[in-house]
Amino acid sequence: MTTPTALIPAQAAARLDDYTVIDVRTPGEYTSGHLPGAHNIPLDHLHTALPALKAAAARGALLMVCASGNRSTTAAAELAAADIPATTLTGGTTAWAGEGHTLHHPDNASAVWPMERQVRLAAGSLVVLGLAAGTRWRPARWLSAAIGGGLIFSAATNTCGMAAALAKLPHNQPRTTDLDATLQALQD
C-alpha cells in the first residue's frame, strides 16, 4: 500500500504538466469548471476505473482533484489501498481558483450546482418541510431533527450521506460513453 501525498495549488500549478489530473466530482460539477487537462471519473465510479488508473500511474503521477479536497483525499486513499500512487490537491478547485489559477469550462456545458450547494438546498428544504408539516402533524418535526442530526454527524465525520445520495441523481451521473472514453484515454 502506498501513502497518498498532497500538494497546495501553487505547487500543483508549477508542475501541472507532470500529472495526469483526475477530477472525482460529479460530471455536472466537472463541467462547471475543472483544472486544465483534467479527466472526470466520479468518486463512486473509481473502483471501475482502477485498471485504467493503474496504467496511467505507470506512465506518470496522478493528481486527484475535487471541489474542496475531501473527495480527492478519499480517492487517493482508495488508490493507495490498490497500490496506485496518487497525490491530492489540497483545497480542491475552490483553492485553485481562489489563488487565481484558470479553470477550464467546456463549451455548451450546462452548469450544475456544486454538490455542497445541492446538499444545502436539499437539507434546508427538508428542515422547512418538517417544520411546516409539523404544524399540522407533530411527528413530522422529527424529519427536521433527523436532518439536523445528519448534518452534525456529517461535520463530525467529514462525510456526507446526503451528498452520496444526491450524486446518484441523473444530472450528477456520467454518460456511459463519456466514462468509457475517459478510461480508454487513460489506458492509451
Residue pairs with C-beta under 8 A, 6 or more apart in sequence:
1 80
1 81
1 83
2 79
2 80
2 83
2 84
2 85
2 86
3 80
4 73
4 76
4 77
4 79
4 80
4 85
4 86
4 87
4 88
5 87
5 88
6 69
6 73
6 87
6 88
6 89
6 90
7 15
7 63
7 87
7 88
7 89
7 90
8 90
8 91
8 95
9 89
9 90
9 91
9 95
9 96
9 98
9 99
9 101
10 99
12 19
12 35
12 63
12 89
12 96
13 96
13 99
13 101
16 35
16 36
16 37
16 63
18 60
18 61
19 60
19 61
19 62
19 63
19 87
20 39
20 56
20 57
20 59
20 60
20 61
20 62
20 63
20 186
21 35
21 36
21 37
21 38
21 39
21 62
21 63
21 65
22 38
22 39
22 40
22 41
22 53
22 62
22 63
22 64
22 65
22 75
22 86
23 30
23 34
23 35
23 38
23 39
23 40
23 41
23 65
23 66
23 93
24 41
24 42
24 43
24 46
24 64
24 65
24 66
24 71
24 72
24 74
24 75
25 34
25 40
25 42
25 43
25 65
25 66
25 67
25 71
25 93
25 114
25 115
26 42
26 112
26 115
26 167
26 172
26 173
27 40
27 42
27 112
27 172
27 173
27 174
27 175
27 178
28 110
28 111
28 112
28 113
28 171
28 172
29 67
29 112
29 114
29 115
29 172
30 38
30 40
31 105
31 106
31 109
31 110
31 111
31 112
32 105
32 109
32 111
32 112
32 113
32 114
33 93
33 97
33 103
33 104
33 105
34 40
34 65
34 93
34 103
34 104
35 63
35 65
35 89
35 93
35 96
35 101
35 103
35 104
36 102
36 104
37 104
38 65
38 104
39 182
39 185
39 186
40 174
40 178
40 182
41 49
41 53
41 179
41 182
41 183
42 167
42 172
42 173
42 174
43 66
43 71
43 74
43 75
43 167
44 164
44 167
44 168
45 174
45 179
46 53
46 75
46 78
46 79
47 78
48 179
48 183
49 179
49 182
49 183
49 186
50 79
50 82
50 84
51 187
52 182
52 183
52 184
52 186
52 187
53 62
53 79
53 84
53 86
53 186
54 82
54 84
55 186
55 187
56 62
56 186
56 187
57 79
57 84
57 85
57 86
61 85
61 86
61 87
62 79
62 84
62 85
62 86
62 87
63 86
63 87
63 88
63 89
64 72
64 73
64 75
64 76
64 79
64 86
64 87
64 88
64 89
65 72
65 88
65 89
65 92
65 93
65 96
66 72
66 75
66 89
66 92
66 93
67 92
67 93
67 94
67 114
67 115
67 116
68 91
68 92
68 94
68 95
68 116
69 88
69 89
69 90
69 91
69 92
69 95
70 92
70 158
72 88
72 89
72 92
73 88
75 86
75 88
76 86
76 87
76 88
79 85
79 86
80 86
89 95
89 96
91 98
93 103
96 103
97 103
112 171
112 172
113 121
115 163
115 166
115 167
115 172
116 163
118 163
118 166
118 172
119 160
119 162
119 163
119 166
122 162
122 166
123 147
123 150
123 151
123 162
126 143
126 144
126 147
127 143
127 144
127 147
127 148
129 140
129 143
130 140
130 141
130 142
130 143
130 144
130 145
130 146
130 147
131 141
131 144
133 140
133 141
133 143
134 140
134 141
134 143
134 144
150 161
150 162
153 159
154 160
154 161
154 162
166 172
167 173
